[in-house]
Amino acid sequence: MTAPLIALEKVSKYFGTVIALKDVSFDLEAGEVHCLLGDNGAGKSTLIKILSGVHRPDEGTISVGGEPARFGSPRETLDKGIATVYQDLALVPLMSVARNFFLGREPVKRVGPFTQLDVDYANKTAYRELRDMGIELRDAEQPVGTLSGGERQCLAIARAIHFGAKVLILDEPTSALGVHQAGVVLKLIVQSKARGLGVIFISHNVHHAYVVGDRFTILKRGKSAGTYAKQDISRDQLLNLMAGGKELVDLEAEIAKLNGKKARGAS
């Protein structure tokens, strides 16, 4: 049996007296989309930083390919094939698509005793990689600021795949996108899965997650509320677990009372 690409076992993180994460466990297989769902304050951001090497867990273990791993920096996670695409995407709007694609890993060529950026290679590679992802650029030298939100997400994901990522961690990739652009990103997630990558899709949008997800782990106030395979749970059940069924019922009752008072006051 093949070991998971990445596995967390009872991972906890504390900031002084604040419990950010407590005993969180889940794993990710190759060719799988594992969705981490949770509302604001659920612990998603802390978990992202642990997986990307920004924070070290205070308790618990992380393994990569079945081998224990401790990430001391984001560079170490990249070296192990784990790439994180944050909401801000780490793109420079005024720079070209190609320059952003190779940002920090610029291809160079030798000209006499000097080296210089290999612009032609960078442009052709960026154009080809994005075209393979379904994004047709006018020109690889166009500024990133001219791309739509969905196209920028695709650029960041394509860049991670090109540089050898085996695990993609996507931080709320559809949160600020319209319906069409969100659809572009969701299709790209499915394409990444088909290539054999493991995708950790972090979101508070159950509707987007349910379309592409294979398994779902729900975080609530820093703790796991369980992991569920898609065939074992419906979209509505996920919504109730994430939002808290009782909380929704109580909220509906409270709003009904407020509406009743308003109606009586108007009569």
C-alpha positions in Angstrom: 0.0 0.0 0.0 1.4 3.4 -1.0 2.0 5.9 1.8 0.0 9.1 1.7 1.7 12.1 0.1 1.4 13.9 3.4 -0.1 12.9 6.8 -0.8 14.8 10.0 -1.3 13.0 13.3 -2.7 14.9 16.3 -1.1 18.2 15.4 -1.5 21.0 17.9 -0.3 24.6 17.9 -0.4 27.1 20.8 0.2 30.8 21.0 0.7 31.5 24.7 -2.7 30.5 26.2 -4.5 30.5 22.9 -5.1 27.1 21.4 -4.9 27.6 17.6 -5.1 23.9 16.7 -5.7 20.8 18.9 -5.2 17.2 17.8 -5.9 17.7 14.1 -5.3 14.6 12.0 -5.8 14.0 8.2 -3.9 12.7 5.2 -3.7 13.3 1.5 -3.4 10.7 -1.3 -2.0 11.2 -4.8 -4.7 12.1 -7.2 -7.0 13.3 -4.4 -8.6 16.6 -3.6 -8.9 16.9 0.2 -11.0 19.9 1.3 -10.4 21.6 4.7 -13.5 23.4 5.6 -14.1 25.9 8.4 -15.4 29.3 9.2 -13.3 32.3 10.2 -11.3 31.4 13.4 -11.5 27.7 12.7 -7.7 27.3 12.5 -7.3 27.1 8.7 -4.7 29.8 8.5 -2.6 28.2 11.3 -2.8 24.9 9.6 -1.7 26.4 6.3 1.4 28.0 8.0 2.3 24.6 9.5 2.0 22.8 6.2 4.0 25.5 4.4 6.8 25.6 7.0 6.1 29.0 8.5 5.2 27.5 11.9 6.3 24.3 13.6 3.6 22.3 15.4 4.0 22.1 19.2 2.6 18.6 19.3 1.9 15.8 16.9 3.7 14.5 13.8 3.9 15.2 10.1 5.0 12.7 7.5 5.7 13.0 3.8 5.6 9.9 1.7 5.6 7.8 4.9 8.7 9.5 6.3 8.7 11.8 9.4 9.2 15.4 8.4 9.9 18.7 10.2 9.7 21.8 8.2 12.0 24.6 9.2 11.1 27.0 6.5 8.9 27.4 3.4 12.0 26.5 1.2 12.2 23.1 2.9 8.5 22.4 2.1 9.1 23.4 -1.5 12.1 21.0 -1.7 9.8 18.2 -0.6 7.3 19.1 -3.4 4.7 20.9 -1.3 3.6 24.2 -2.8 1.3 26.7 -1.1 -0.8 29.2 -3.2 -1.9 31.9 -0.9 -4.9 34.3 -1.4 -2.6 37.1 -2.3 -0.9 34.8 -4.8 2.6 36.5 -4.4 2.4 38.0 -7.9 3.7 41.4 -9.0 0.9 43.1 -11.0 3.2 45.4 -13.0 5.6 42.6 -14.1 4.9 40.4 -17.0 3.3 37.0 -16.8 6.5 35.3 -17.8 8.6 37.2 -15.1 6.0 36.3 -12.5 6.0 32.7 -13.6 9.8 32.4 -13.0 9.9 34.9 -10.1 12.9 33.9 -7.9 13.9 31.1 -10.3 14.7 33.1 -13.4 16.2 31.2 -16.3 19.5 32.7 -17.6 21.7 32.3 -20.6 25.4 33.1 -21.0 26.3 36.0 -23.4 30.1 36.1 -23.6 31.4 36.5 -20.0 28.0 37.6 -18.7 24.7 36.0 -17.9 21.3 37.5 -18.6 17.6 36.6 -18.3 16.6 34.2 -21.1 13.5 36.1 -22.0 12.6 34.0 -25.0 12.6 30.8 -23.0 10.7 32.4 -20.1 8.0 33.7 -22.5 7.6 30.5 -24.4 7.5 28.3 -21.3 5.0 30.5 -19.4 2.7 30.7 -22.5 2.8 26.9 -23.1 2.2 26.0 -19.4 -0.8 28.3 -19.1 -2.2 27.2 -22.5 -2.0 23.6 -21.2 -4.1 24.7 -18.3 -6.7 26.2 -20.6 -5.6 29.9 -20.3 -4.9 31.5 -23.7 -2.7 34.6 -23.2 -2.5 37.4 -25.7 1.2 37.7 -24.9 3.4 36.3 -22.1 4.9 39.7 -21.7 1.6 41.3 -20.8 1.4 42.6 -17.2 -0.1 40.3 -14.6 -2.4 43.2 -13.7 -4.2 42.7 -17.0 -5.3 39.2 -16.1 -8.6 38.3 -14.4 -8.7 36.9 -10.9 -9.2 33.4 -12.1 -6.4 33.7 -14.6 -4.0 34.9 -11.8 -5.0 31.9 -9.7 -4.2 29.6 -12.7 -0.8 31.3 -13.2 0.1 30.7 -9.5 -1.0 27.1 -9.7 0.7 26.4 -13.1 3.9 27.9 -11.7 3.8 25.5 -8.7 3.2 22.5 -10.9 6.0 23.4 -13.4 8.5 23.5 -10.6 7.7 20.0 -9.4 5.0 20.3 -6.8 3.4 17.0 -5.8 1.1 18.6 -3.2 -0.8 21.8 -3.9 -2.2 23.7 -0.9 -4.7 26.2 -2.1 -5.8 28.9 0.3 -9.4 30.1 -0.4 -8.7 30.2 -4.2 -12.3 31.0 -5.2 -13.2 33.4 -2.3 -12.9 36.7 -4.3 -14.0 35.3 -7.7 -17.2 35.5 -9.6 -19.1 32.4 -10.8 -17.3 32.1 -14.2 -13.8 32.7 -12.8 -14.4 30.4 -9.9 -15.4 27.7 -12.4 -12.0 28.2 -14.2 -10.1 27.6 -11.0 -12.2 24.6 -10.0 -11.6 23.0 -13.4 -7.9 23.5 -12.9 -8.1 21.8 -9.6 -9.6 18.8 -11.3 -6.9 18.9 -14.0 -4.2 18.9 -11.2 -5.8 15.9 -9.6 -5.9 14.1 -13.0 -2.1 14.6 -13.2 -1.7 12.7 -10.0 -1.1 15.6 -7.7 -2.6 15.8 -4.2 -4.6 19.0 -3.6 -5.5 20.4 -0.2 -8.3 22.8 -1.0 -8.9 25.2 2.0 -12.2 27.0 1.9 -15.3 28.2 3.8 -17.4 27.7 0.6 -19.0 24.3 0.9 -20.6 24.6 -2.6 -17.3 25.0 -4.3 -15.5 22.4 -2.3 -18.2 19.8 -2.8 -18.0 20.0 -6.6 -14.3 19.0 -6.6 -13.6 17.3 -3.3 -13.0 13.6 -2.6 -12.8 13.9 1.2 -13.6 16.7 3.6 -12.1 17.5 7.0 -14.1 20.1 9.0 -12.3 22.4 11.4 -14.2 24.1 14.2 -12.4 26.3 16.7 -9.1 24.7 16.1 -10.3 21.1 16.4 -11.3 18.5 13.8 -15.1 17.8 13.6 -14.3 14.7 11.5 -13.2 13.6 8.0 -15.8 12.3 5.5 -15.6 10.7 2.1 -17.9 12.4 -0.5 -20.1 9.3 -0.9 -20.8 9.3 2.8 -22.0 12.9 3.3 -24.3 15.3 1.4 -23.7 18.9 0.7 -26.4 19.9 3.2 -24.9 17.7 5.9 -21.5 19.3 5.3 -23.1 22.8 5.7 -24.7 21.8 8.9 -21.5 20.3 10.4 -19.5 23.4 9.4 -22.0 26.0 10.5 -23.4 24.0 13.4 -27.0 22.8 13.0 -28.1 24.0 16.4 -26.6 27.4 15.9 -28.5 27.8 12.6 -31.8 26.7 14.2 -31.2 29.2 17.1 -30.4 31.9 14.6 -33.6 31.3 12.6 -35.7 31.4 15.8 -34.1 34.7 16.9 -34.6 36.3 13.5 -38.2 35.1 13.5 -38.7 36.8 16.8 -37.2 40.1 15.5 -39.4 40.0 12.4 -42.4 39.4 14.7 -41.6 42.4 16.8 -41.1 44.6 13.7 -44.4 43.5 12.3 -46.2 44.3 15.6 -44.5 47.6 15.8 -45.7 48.5 12.3 -49.3 47.6 13.0 
